[in-house]
Amino acid sequence: MQLRAILFDHDGTLVNSEPIHFGIWSIILQRYGFTLTEQQYKARYAGIPTPANAIDLVQRFGINRSPEELAELKNAATREYLEQHAFPLMPGVKDAISSFYSAGLKLAVVTGASANGVQKTLRANNFDRYFSAVVSGDDVLASKPAPDCYLLALQRLGVTAAECLAIEDTQHGLEAATKAGVNCVALPTEMSKHHDFDLAVAVFSGMPEAIGYVRKLLRGREK
């Protein structure tokens, strides 16, 4: 089956947003007298959707707020950040998007987070015209590591799982893609390098290597 589409994760894959998310969570927990260390964030919360993180944080720290209230505090702080800034791009992302689009591949963003961060990234970098679909955690009942967001992306793109390649930076994202039947390349970051990436078809140090991998797949398609 030939490769027809690339499905990008957003946070940690297209943009270097995890340090910002960590900073926001840290500030919120400080209001209640708790300290969230970077090691704790890396181990438990990086790459996890906000609602799931809020549930764990309330239980682990004994915060006198409901998970829904804590999640809304985080979402509001993130929206405030995005009103002023876009998340910084990861190295090689512009080249990847341009290269894959020029090769005739359909592109989608598949994220477990809300759509506002993705839309800001696309608008701020003039990426809108390259992407045929965006699926966020807002669009599904069960976010990553459930496969729902990937299954919806396949439907919106009009492609099969075998015709796609996902690019993810976390174990949860990798599991979501794999459960949907989509082969996945892993790009571990400083926040996720301790995750289990055994399900990945390849593990690379960054997007430039993923570009080379996709080009090899495309050359094989032409033979």
Secondary structure as UniProt FT lines:
FT   STRAND          5..8
FT   TURN            12..14
FT   HELIX           18..30
FT   TURN            31..33
FT   HELIX           38..40
FT   HELIX           41..45
FT   TURN            46..47
FT   HELIX           50..61
FT   HELIX           67..84
FT   TURN            91..92
FT   HELIX           93..102
FT   TURN            103..104
FT   STRAND          106..110
FT   HELIX           115..124
FT   TURN            125..126
FT   HELIX           128..130
FT   STRAND          133..135
FT   HELIX           137..139
FT   TURN            144..145
FT   HELIX           148..157
FT   HELIX           161..163
FT   STRAND          164..168
FT   HELIX           171..179
FT   TURN            180..181
FT   STRAND          183..186
FT   TURN            190..194
FT   TURN            198..199
FT   STRAND          202..203
FT   HELIX           207..222
//
